[in-house]
Amino acid sequence: MCTKCTGLCCRYFAHPLDDPEDWDDFDDIRWYLAHEDVSVFVEDGDWYINVKNKCRHLSEKDYKCAIYDKRPKICRGYTEDTCDLTGDNYDYDLHFVNDTQMEEYMKIKFGQKVFEKLEKKKANKSKTRNKKK
């Protein structure tokens, strides 16, 4: 049983993502990042979405698991060696904490012109809607 921390590993979850391959995939990630308490990171070439959301079984009083004896398998895989508090620091290949950072990355990856084209399309749609009124 953990004795050294405040349940840091119980305050978020990270889920693997399919590696983004095209504009739409990166745009989906940009949408994820527009939400509070969400980040996306790349570690050893693999993409993950990270959601800060405390487990409801973590006691606020002593930071212990209220269902320790019947905790899920994924929880049983954590050890003090891999603990967020006592383990090695994360060495992300990439780490995005908001949609603006992803947009900047997309500009580098796909070029500024892609965003300019999207803005033109948006402006044209707006003009078309205004003419119909």
Backbone torsions as a table, in degrees:
resi	resn	phi	psi	omega
1	MET	NA	140.4	-179.8
2	CYS	-65.6	139.2	-179.5
3	THR	-132.6	-5.3	-170.1
4	LYS	-105.5	-8.7	-171.2
5	CYS	-136.2	-171.1	-179.6
6	THR	-109.9	34.0	177.4
7	GLY	67.9	41.4	-178.3
8	LEU	-57.4	-38.9	-179.0
9	CYS	-70.7	-13.0	-179.6
10	CYS	-97.8	10.1	-176.9
11	ARG	-109.6	6.2	177.5
12	TYR	-160.9	168.9	166.0
13	PHE	-140.2	147.4	176.6
14	ALA	-118.4	136.5	-178.0
15	HIS	-127.2	134.5	-180.0
16	PRO	-65.3	145.9	175.1
17	LEU	-113.7	152.6	169.0
18	ASP	-63.9	141.9	178.7
19	ASP	-59.8	126.4	179.1
20	PRO	-67.3	138.3	-176.2
21	GLU	-118.3	-28.7	-175.9
22	ASP	-137.1	-178.9	-177.8
23	TRP	-53.2	-47.7	-176.7
24	ASP	-60.8	-39.5	178.5
25	ASP	-62.5	-45.3	179.6
26	PHE	-68.7	-33.7	178.1
27	ASP	-67.7	-35.8	174.2
28	ASP	-61.4	-42.9	178.7
29	ILE	-63.7	-39.2	177.1
30	ARG	-59.6	-38.1	177.6
31	TRP	-64.9	-44.9	177.3
32	TYR	-54.2	-44.5	-175.0
33	LEU	-71.3	-11.6	176.4
34	ALA	-77.0	-8.8	-179.2
35	HIS	-94.1	149.4	-179.7
36	GLU	-64.9	146.2	173.4
37	ASP	59.9	31.9	176.5
38	VAL	-123.9	136.8	170.9
39	SER	-136.8	165.7	177.7
40	VAL	-130.8	135.0	178.6
41	PHE	-135.2	158.7	175.9
42	VAL	-119.4	125.0	-179.5
43	GLU	-131.8	123.2	-177.3
44	ASP	53.1	37.5	177.4
45	GLY	82.8	-5.2	-179.6
46	ASP	-100.3	139.0	-178.3
47	TRP	-94.2	139.7	179.5
48	TYR	-138.5	145.6	168.5
49	ILE	-100.9	134.5	-177.2
50	ASN	-116.7	123.5	-178.8
51	VAL	-118.1	119.6	176.0
52	LYS	-80.0	111.2	-176.4
53	ASN	-162.6	107.7	-173.9
54	LYS	-64.8	138.2	174.7
55	CYS	-64.7	136.2	-177.6
56	ARG	-71.0	-11.7	179.7
57	HIS	-92.8	-0.3	178.2
58	LEU	-83.0	120.2	-179.2
59	SER	-73.0	129.7	176.8
60	GLU	-73.9	-22.1	-177.1
61	LYS	-72.2	-53.3	-176.1
62	ASP	-124.7	6.8	177.8
63	TYR	60.3	31.1	178.0
64	LYS	-104.7	157.0	178.6
65	CYS	-78.9	125.7	-178.9
66	ALA	-75.2	-14.5	179.3
67	ILE	-123.5	35.6	-172.3
68	TYR	-50.6	-46.2	-176.8
69	ASP	-67.9	-21.9	179.1
70	LYS	-124.3	27.2	-179.7
71	ARG	-65.0	155.1	-179.4
72	PRO	-61.4	157.7	-178.3
73	LYS	-55.3	-41.3	-178.0
74	ILE	-61.0	-34.9	178.1
75	CYS	-68.5	-35.2	-179.4
76	ARG	-66.6	-20.1	179.9
77	GLY	-76.7	-16.0	179.0
78	TYR	-76.3	139.8	175.3
79	THR	-132.0	167.5	177.3
80	GLU	-64.3	-25.0	177.6
81	ASP	-68.8	-31.2	-178.8
82	THR	-106.1	11.3	-178.3
83	CYS	-62.9	144.9	176.9
84	ASP	-60.6	-29.1	-178.6
85	LEU	-84.3	-45.3	-173.0
86	THR	-101.5	-14.6	-178.9
87	GLY	-78.6	-177.7	178.9
88	ASP	-67.0	154.4	174.7
89	ASN	-67.3	152.8	178.7
90	TYR	-70.9	142.5	178.5
91	ASP	-126.1	72.2	-176.5
92	TYR	-68.3	144.3	170.2
93	ASP	-70.2	-43.6	177.2
94	LEU	-142.7	150.4	176.9
95	HIS	-147.4	119.3	-179.4
96	PHE	-114.3	128.5	-178.9
97	VAL	-112.0	-4.5	176.3
98	ASN	-157.5	167.6	-176.5
99	ASP	-67.1	-28.4	178.8
100	THR	-65.2	-40.5	177.3
101	GLN	-62.9	-41.4	178.6
102	MET	-65.7	-40.0	178.6
103	GLU	-60.2	-42.5	178.2
104	GLU	-63.1	-40.3	177.9
105	TYR	-63.6	-42.1	179.5
106	MET	-64.5	-36.3	177.4
107	LYS	-62.6	-39.3	178.4
108	ILE	-69.1	-45.0	-175.3
109	LYS	-71.2	-42.0	-174.0
110	PHE	-109.2	-14.2	-179.6
111	GLY	97.3	147.5	-179.1
112	GLN	-60.5	-30.8	-175.0
113	LYS	-61.9	-29.0	178.9
114	VAL	-61.1	-44.4	179.0
115	PHE	-68.1	-36.0	178.0
116	GLU	-63.3	-40.7	177.6
117	LYS	-63.9	-41.2	178.7
118	LEU	-63.4	-40.8	178.4
119	GLU	-64.3	-39.5	177.9
120	LYS	-64.5	-44.3	177.9
121	LYS	-59.9	-42.6	-179.5
122	LYS	-63.6	-43.6	179.2
123	ALA	-64.3	-41.2	179.2
124	ASN	-65.1	-40.6	177.6
125	LYS	-63.2	-39.8	-179.9
126	SER	-64.8	-41.5	178.4
127	LYS	-63.6	-42.7	-179.9
128	THR	-61.8	-43.2	179.5
129	ARG	-64.8	-40.3	-179.6
130	ASN	-66.7	-34.2	178.6
131	LYS	-68.4	-33.2	-179.0
132	LYS	-70.0	-26.0	-178.6
133	LYS	-76.3	NA	NA
